[in-house]
Amino acid sequence: MPAPVPPTSGEEFSRAGVQRYAQQWAAAMARLGFVPMSGAETERLLAVHAVRLAQALLAEPFSADPADDVGRELVGAHLTDPAMLDWSVRALGAGFANAVLPEQPDSPAVRHRIARLQGGLAAGFARALRELTFSQQERISRSAWQARDETEQALRDSEARFRAVFSGAALGIGIADTSGRIIDLNQVFAEMLGYAVTELRDRQVTEFCHPEDVGPLAELYQELVEGKREAARVEKRYRRKDGSVVWTDLALSLIRHDDGRPRFVVAMVEDITQRYELQQRLRFQALHDPLTGLPNRTLFFDRLAAVFADGKPTDRVGLCFLDLDGFKAINDSLGHDLGDRLLVVVAQRLAASVSARGHLVARMGGDEFVILVERSDGPDEVVDVAKAALSTVAEPVQVGDQQLEVSASIGLVEGPLADTCPTDLMKAADATLYWAKADGRGRWAVYDAERGARDNARAGLAAVLPAALERGEFTVDYQPIVALTDGSLRAVEALVRWRHPELGLLGPDQFIGLAEETGLIIRLGRWVLHQACAYGSRWRREFPDTRLVVSVNLAVRQANDPGVVDMVAEVLRDTGFPAELLQLEITESAVMATGGEPVRSLRRLAALGVRLAIDDFGTGYSNLAYLRRLPIHSLKLAAPFVEGIRSGDALALVDERIVDALVRLAHALGLSVTAEAVETARQADRLRALNCDTGQGLFYGAPVAAEGITARLRETAPGRAG
């Protein structure tokens, strides 16, 4: 009968899954090593541990301590074979979550907790095994010292008892004179090194030491002989007769003559090779990516920190941050398994190409890799590394029956250690990678401090934009739009400004793009529209005969917003401003959409009675058929065309002909035309001669506060005295 799962209250895991996992666990233990219990007893014990692990996986707050306890109790149950630990750790990572949480989807949080439980189980096992070993060694050591004391006290009468302990000890025991010559050793020590006892007597201890440990061991031995220390304990490597290496826990004690002179040194040696290899495997797993085998981000940051800690300020460091182009599309279309295999190939190629130059290649996660160039010779060396990496990644990859061609983008940073720190270096590399992606795929970009500063400044502005709107730091100015025939004021364009508390007055070109990127343009645009319509209503009440049109810019993201029509209607209703006096300016990129929300929104806005104008006409990708089909009322000529007719040279004549053609086209479609950036009388005269309807620019007035427009209306209002 299978062992029952111990009942728990409020459990959220599968009891049946825990039962099956415990059965598999017990079967593996019986297969891998000696189990001092019956199968049923083993299964009951492991079922308890499986429940504890499942509870720990679900616990809030999470702790890996229960896994540590499970590892200890495995040792306490004498399930100490390294293969048993290896199976337990692997099974915990490979199938435990699926077994006990079948209804819960896989997630990074679950995988993270599983990894923590693996580490806790292995750590608890290792500590308990070490404590058990030390305890056994201590008991043996006490026996040896007791035998020594009894031997000294009873002289030759205790020799037999000492020899029994010496020969029958579970640890290796060796005795050497003060010069390091082996006097005697037990069978365990001899077998540990692969020799017969007779082969080792009268030979120097250093003959069997690992070459790297000879110097330190000789120094330690000398300190014992000179009386600088009475005992020492270290981990040392020895060479076996077959050339293999054995790791040992070595305890040395100095034995003196009655007069205090050094007599010989007793060594007690425990073979810890398996434990050491387990520790090395666990360390490798902690510092390397399980998919590609490359160093992971933990090892990379350790190395990077060491570069700064150990290097001189004048030493240089380089960093290449690599990201595969379009990897998400490969994953989504061909599957994660193929994507993983592609990553393995890319990792192998990078390691072969870059690691051969002595540089560290690490996988940061996903499809991101980083190359660390320690003590670089300058930017050219790092550029060469980047080029080599791009070249090796660009070679076609055969994965199964798929041949893939991939590219990568690299952001690289290089400079002296004194000018940066690990955090800033990574930020700069990440920003530069973004630049490389933005400039086009399959290329590298070098970090530019000035561009980085501008990006940081933009990021800083973006971060405080929402609070600035809440604090009322934005204001709206209005620029006159006049009739070219008589100079009368026909409309005003609302232009938002930011009165930044530190940077002063900022124009829209410095923050509108950020507002679009962050989505704040929806709130900010509504606020600007409300301000403009509110002042429009005031002007209409005070100057009813003027019928002044208020023109407000509508950003692309606003045009794409499904709620834009309802928002405009609500603002018109709240402010009482007539729809026919509101003009919304939209760029060609929004108007010329091939379909979807922007086009539908334009028709619904026109149905409200709102005027629509295309801003900066002639600079985008104009589709003239849209001008005929969409409810557009006006075109605003792009400033470069108007600026071009300031002079009387040949180029001015070309620009004048372009303006003439655009005006004729607009009038043929029944659209009015406004010329932007009118700054001189010559421009105004030529535009008037070309039958342009209205003009806007410094020649007719700079943007001013609403009060300035009010004053101008009063000056020109009918019946004004004087």
PyMOL commands that set and color helices and strands:
alter all, ss='L'
color gray80, all
select helices_A, chain A and resi 15-32+39-58+65-76+82-100+108-168+187-193+197-200+205-208+211-225+273-287+297-310+327-334+336-357+379-394+417-419+422-439+449-470+508-510+512-518+521-542+556-560+564-575+579-581+588-591+597-608+624-629+639-644+650-668+681-689+706-716
alter helices_A, ss='H'
color red, helices_A
select strands_A, chain A and resi 172-177+182-185+231-239+245-256+262-271+316-324+360-365+368-374+397-399+402-404+408-416+444-446+474-483+489-500+504-506+549-554+582-587+611-617+634-637+672-675+694-695
alter strands_A, ss='S'
color yellow, strands_A
deselect
rebuild
show_as cartoon
